[in-house]
Amino acid sequence: MTANAPDRCLICEETQFGFLFEKNGHRVHECLACKTARVETIPSPEELKAHYDLSYFKGSKEKFGYVDYAAEEEGLVSVFKQRRKTLEAMVPGGRILDVGCATGGFLKIFGPHWEKQGIELSNELLEAHPAPGDVPIWIGDFLEYEPPELFDVITMFDVLDHARDPAAMVKKAARLLRPGGILCVLVGERTSLFPRLIGKRWHLYIPPTHLTYFSRQGLTKLLEATGFETLSRGYEWKWVPLSQCFFRLSYILPFKFIWKIYELLNGTWLGNIWIPINLRDVALVYARKQ
């Protein structure tokens, strides 16, 4: 095992790692069995919570967050509606929990035949942008959340990549789902073509914002080991503002002129033009609890 590598893979429990690279001052190692990668040093819960203050959602270059999450949420409505349509084909109604729900944008499109609950770590985001009145949100760590009843659906969009222990998150979701319940997760997939082509410049290799970098094989193993049957896997088209594209591009090409273009576009009519993007490097997976 490489010196200073993690002692075991949180996804498949194997102990053999290979050093991949160092980025943003963090060393990243790859599990040689399932090809999932993770940072060498995991931040404490307190450090993680401090990372997701309002600046993360308001254009912090150092935190690799969002230009303006509340504004960008508008472009996600069509994506959210397609996810709802897919979920309702599996479960027509019931109790739904969205982990890492931000301002509750996904939950608010569900009708009265759903009992909705969100979980969000960032209190600052919700103070600045309160959720709709019909979307109750519990603020805190999902692993500490204990609901009075089980859920029919649990969603985790862009959550597991950020988690200190993604396996514990999936196990907790399994415990909170009824038999036959649906888990839907959205994660970066480091073994897809685009990340393999550009290596450490991949825009989702952003420690300490992302701590785990899933392989397709690793996520499948984790779901199976936790008692889930994978129903489908896909790669969505997303609509994003042009300014956001240059914001993300600055992760891949760290040239000053890229960031300068972003600054020139941000807040302008041109920067607010929405364009479709699908690099087929972010997987949306639906799984059923056995």
C-alpha positions in Angstrom: 0.0 0.0 0.0 1.3 3.4 -0.9 2.7 5.4 2.0 0.1 7.7 3.5 -2.7 6.2 1.4 -6.1 5.5 3.0 -6.1 2.3 5.0 -9.2 0.9 3.2 -11.6 1.8 0.4 -14.8 3.2 1.8 -16.6 1.7 -1.2 -15.4 -1.8 -1.6 -13.3 -2.3 1.6 -10.2 -3.3 -0.3 -6.8 -2.1 1.0 -4.6 -1.6 -2.0 -4.2 1.9 -3.3 -2.2 3.7 -6.0 -1.2 7.4 -5.8 -2.8 9.4 -8.6 -1.9 13.1 -8.2 -1.8 16.1 -6.0 -4.2 19.0 -6.6 -5.1 22.0 -4.6 -2.7 20.8 -1.9 -4.5 17.5 -1.5 -3.1 14.0 -2.4 -5.6 11.8 -4.3 -5.3 8.0 -4.3 -7.1 5.3 -6.3 -8.5 2.0 -5.0 -6.8 -0.6 -7.2 -9.8 -2.9 -6.9 -12.9 -0.7 -7.7 -11.1 2.3 -9.2 -12.8 4.7 -6.9 -10.5 7.6 -5.9 -10.5 9.7 -2.8 -8.5 12.4 -1.1 -5.8 11.3 1.4 -7.0 13.5 4.3 -10.7 13.8 5.0 -11.8 17.1 6.6 -13.5 17.0 10.0 -17.3 17.6 10.1 -16.7 21.1 11.4 -14.3 21.9 8.5 -16.8 20.5 6.0 -19.7 22.6 7.4 -17.5 25.7 7.3 -16.7 25.1 3.7 -20.3 25.3 2.7 -21.0 28.8 3.9 -22.8 31.3 1.6 -19.6 32.0 -0.4 -19.7 28.5 -1.8 -23.1 29.2 -3.4 -22.1 32.8 -4.5 -19.1 32.5 -6.7 -16.1 31.6 -4.5 -13.3 30.6 -6.8 -11.4 28.9 -4.0 -14.3 26.7 -3.0 -15.3 25.5 -6.5 -18.9 26.1 -5.9 -21.6 28.0 -7.9 -21.6 31.5 -9.5 -25.1 32.0 -8.0 -27.0 28.9 -7.0 -30.3 30.5 -6.5 -30.3 32.1 -10.0 -28.9 28.9 -11.7 -31.7 26.8 -10.1 -34.0 28.3 -12.8 -32.2 26.3 -15.5 -32.6 23.1 -13.5 -36.4 23.1 -13.6 -36.7 21.1 -16.9 -34.1 18.6 -15.5 -36.0 18.4 -12.2 -39.3 17.7 -14.0 -37.8 14.8 -16.0 -36.4 13.3 -12.8 -39.9 13.7 -11.2 -41.5 12.0 -14.2 -39.1 9.1 -13.9 -39.6 8.7 -10.2 -43.4 8.9 -10.4 -43.4 6.1 -13.0 -41.8 4.0 -10.3 -43.6 5.4 -7.2 -46.8 7.4 -7.9 -46.7 9.1 -4.5 -45.7 8.9 -0.9 -42.9 10.2 1.3 -39.8 11.7 -0.4 -36.6 12.9 1.1 -34.1 15.0 -0.8 -30.6 15.0 0.8 -28.6 18.1 0.1 -31.7 19.9 -1.1 -30.2 23.4 -1.2 -33.2 25.8 -1.4 -35.7 23.0 -2.0 -36.0 23.6 -5.8 -36.5 19.9 -6.6 -39.1 19.2 -3.9 -41.2 22.2 -4.7 -42.3 20.7 -8.1 -43.9 17.7 -6.4 -47.7 17.8 -5.9 -49.9 17.3 -2.8 -49.8 13.5 -3.2 -46.2 13.7 -1.9 -45.1 14.3 1.7 -41.9 16.2 1.2 -38.8 16.5 3.4 -35.4 18.1 2.6 -32.0 18.0 4.4 -29.4 20.7 3.9 -26.1 21.3 5.6 -25.8 25.1 4.9 -27.9 27.2 7.2 -26.5 30.3 5.6 -27.9 29.4 2.2 -31.4 29.0 3.6 -31.2 32.2 5.5 -30.3 34.1 2.3 -32.8 32.1 0.1 -35.6 30.5 2.2 -37.3 27.4 0.9 -40.9 27.4 -0.2 -43.4 27.1 2.7 -44.5 23.6 1.7 -41.0 22.2 1.7 -39.8 21.5 5.3 -36.0 21.4 5.6 -34.0 19.8 8.3 -30.6 21.6 8.7 -27.7 19.4 9.6 -25.8 16.2 8.8 -27.8 13.4 7.1 -26.1 10.8 9.2 -27.6 12.4 12.3 -31.1 12.7 10.9 -33.8 10.3 12.4 -37.2 10.7 10.9 -40.4 9.4 12.5 -41.3 7.3 9.4 -39.6 5.6 6.5 -39.6 7.0 3.0 -40.7 5.8 -0.4 -38.0 7.8 -2.3 -34.7 9.3 -1.3 -32.7 11.4 -3.7 -29.0 12.5 -3.4 -28.0 14.8 -6.3 -24.4 16.0 -6.2 -24.1 14.8 -2.6 -22.0 11.6 -2.4 -19.0 13.2 -4.0 -18.9 15.7 -1.2 -19.5 13.3 1.7 -16.9 12.3 4.3 -18.2 8.7 4.1 -20.4 8.0 1.1 -20.8 4.4 2.0 -22.3 5.4 5.3 -24.7 7.8 3.5 -25.9 5.0 1.2 -26.3 2.6 4.1 -28.3 5.2 6.0 -30.5 5.8 3.0 -31.2 2.0 2.8 -32.2 2.1 6.5 -34.6 5.0 5.9 -36.3 3.5 2.9 -39.3 1.1 2.9 -38.7 -2.2 1.1 -39.1 -1.6 -2.6 -38.3 2.1 -2.1 -36.2 4.1 -4.6 -32.8 5.7 -4.2 -31.7 8.1 -6.9 -28.1 9.4 -6.9 -26.2 11.8 -9.1 -22.4 11.5 -9.0 -19.4 12.3 -11.1 -18.0 9.2 -12.9 -14.2 9.4 -13.2 -13.9 6.3 -15.4 -16.0 7.8 -18.2 -14.3 9.0 -21.4 -13.9 12.8 -20.7 -12.2 12.4 -17.3 -9.9 9.8 -18.7 -8.9 12.1 -21.6 -8.0 15.1 -19.5 -6.8 13.5 -16.3 -6.3 15.6 -13.2 -7.7 18.7 -15.0 -11.3 17.2 -14.9 -13.5 19.9 -13.5 -14.9 17.5 -10.8 -11.4 16.8 -9.4 -11.8 19.6 -6.9 -10.6 18.7 -3.5 -11.6 19.6 -0.8 -15.0 20.3 -2.3 -15.2 16.8 -3.8 -13.7 14.1 -1.6 -14.6 10.9 -3.5 -14.4 10.3 -7.2 -16.6 7.3 -8.2 -16.0 4.8 -10.9 -18.9 3.1 -12.5 -17.8 -0.2 -11.0 -17.4 1.3 -7.6 -20.9 2.8 -7.4 -22.5 -0.4 -8.6 -20.6 -2.4 -6.0 -21.6 0.0 -3.2 -25.3 -0.1 -4.2 -25.3 -3.9 -4.5 -23.5 -4.4 -1.2 -26.0 -2.1 0.5 -29.0 -4.1 -0.8 -30.0 -2.1 -3.9 -30.8 -3.3 -7.4 -29.8 -0.8 -10.0 -32.7 -0.1 -12.3 -31.2 2.5 -14.7 -28.2 4.7 -15.3 -28.1 7.7 -17.6 -26.3 11.0 -18.4 -28.5 14.1 -18.4 -28.3 17.2 -20.6 -28.2 20.2 -18.3 -28.9 23.9 -19.1 -26.3 26.2 -17.6 -25.5 29.9 -18.1 -22.6 30.8 -20.3 -20.9 32.5 -17.4 -21.1 29.3 -15.5 -19.3 27.4 -18.3 -16.3 29.7 -18.1 -16.4 29.5 -14.3 -16.1 25.7 -14.6 -13.7 25.9 -17.5 -11.3 27.8 -15.2 -10.9 24.6 -13.2 -9.8 22.7 -16.4 -7.7 25.5 -17.9 -6.2 27.6 -15.1 -5.3 30.5 -17.4 -6.0 34.1 -16.2 -7.8 35.0 -19.4 -10.5 32.2 -18.8 -11.3 33.7 -15.4 -11.2 37.2 -17.0 -13.8 36.1 -19.6 -16.0 34.8 -16.7 -15.7 38.1 -14.9 -16.7 40.0 -18.1 -19.7 37.7 -18.7 -21.0 37.4 -15.2 -24.2 39.5 -14.7 -24.5 40.4 -18.4 -27.2 39.4 -20.8 -24.6 37.4 -22.7 -23.4 35.6 -19.6 -27.1 34.7 -18.8 -27.7 32.9 -22.1 -28.4 29.2 -21.2 -26.7 26.5 -23.2 -27.1 22.7 -23.1 -24.2 20.6 -21.8 -23.6 16.8 -21.5 -20.1 15.5 -21.2 -21.4 12.1 -20.1 -19.2 12.2 -17.0 -22.0 12.6 -14.4 -24.2 9.5 -13.9 -27.8 9.6 -12.7 -28.6 6.2 -11.2 -32.0 4.9 -10.0 -31.9 1.9 -7.6 -34.5 -0.1 -5.7 -34.1 -1.4 -2.2 -34.4 -5.2 -2.3 
